[in-house]
Amino acid sequence: MRALIDSWSSAIDLRARIGDAVWERLGDPQRASAVVDTLSEGLANAVRHGDGSAVEVELRPTGADGVELLIQSGGALGATRPGIGLRQLAERGTVALREAAGRVELAVVIP
């Protein structure tokens, strides 16, 4: 996870916060894979559709064992329907995509 964030940080202005309790939850291989896929998809979309401003990532524990990943970037929602990447993420967790105050937020809860 850190290597992925460091890699993206070399290409974009990226600020990441990872809750301490998240690391033990990423010991589950399926959950860890879903988080990596979510982070990759969310950051790619932030670059592809964003306005070039800083991207913020927050990874925090939720529920008994789950993880919530929030990715915020500057820009506006363009499509009314999620693309294939977001639809695939929805197969592994709960996905919300919303816009507020010139920022777009992708929130994914992975049980």
C-alpha positions, 0 to 999 in steps of 0.5 A, a space after each residue: 500500500 505504501 509503495 503504491 501511494 509513494 509511486 503515485 506521489 511521485 507523479 501527482 500532488 497526493 496527500 494520504 492519511 492511513 489510520 493505524 488500525 487499517 494495517 491489521 485489516 489489510 492482512 486479509 488478502 481479499 480485502 487488501 486486493 480490493 483496497 489496492 484496486 480501489 486506490 488504483 482506480 480512484 487515483 487514475 480517475 482523479 488524474 483522468 477527470 480531475 482539474 490537476 489540484 491536490 488529491 487526498 486519500 484517506 484510509 480508515 477502519 469501518 465496522 468490525 473488520 472493514 476498511 473505508 477508502 476516500 479519494 478526493 480530487 478537484 473537478 466536477 462529475 461529468 458522467 451520469 453513470 459510473 464507468 466499468 471500473 467503478 461498477 467492478 469496485 461495487 462488486 467488492 464493496 459499497 461505492 459512493 461518488 459525489 461532488 461538493 464545493 468543486 471537489 469530487 469524492 469517491 468513497 468505497 467501503 470494503 467489508 
